[in-house]
Amino acid sequence: MSFVGTTGRLGSGDLTDPVHPHERGRRAIADRLAPVIAARIGS
């Protein structure tokens, strides 16, 4: 199991409300997680 911290990764412009990301926020999350996942599965 792996943990990827996300605190401070999104700004208010990435959120539809104080908690939920909109499209730009989801893209920022994906851009951060994709290399971590790829490294973990060996791609």
C-alpha atoms as one frame of an Amber mdcrd trajectory, in Angstrom:
protein
   0.000   0.000   0.000   1.177   3.514  -0.784   0.160   6.935   0.446   0.421
  10.073  -1.656  -0.148  13.241   0.337  -2.312  15.832  -1.341  -2.355  18.621
   1.225  -1.701  21.936  -0.473  -1.803  20.482  -3.990  -5.010  22.210  -5.032
  -5.851  25.877  -4.836  -9.258  27.468  -4.464  -9.380  27.845  -8.266  -9.300
  24.045  -8.567 -12.386  23.478  -6.412 -16.146  23.826  -6.913 -16.557  24.251
  -3.141 -14.137  23.924  -0.195 -13.804  20.160  -0.779 -14.687  18.984  -4.304
 -12.402  19.528  -7.320 -13.750  20.553 -10.700 -12.200  19.529 -14.041  -8.975
  21.509 -13.571  -8.619  20.166 -10.042  -9.196  16.587 -11.179  -6.555  17.079
 -13.877  -4.083  18.355 -11.270  -4.761  15.282  -9.133  -4.334  12.939 -12.113
  -1.106  14.645 -13.182   0.274  14.143  -9.676  -0.868  10.546  -9.256  -0.134
   9.127 -12.730   3.675   8.975 -12.289   3.305   7.524  -8.786   0.990   4.788
 -10.038   3.177   4.071 -13.065   6.252   3.689 -10.847   4.350   1.426  -8.479
   3.147  -0.944 -11.227   6.436  -0.817 -13.099   5.325   0.974 -16.276
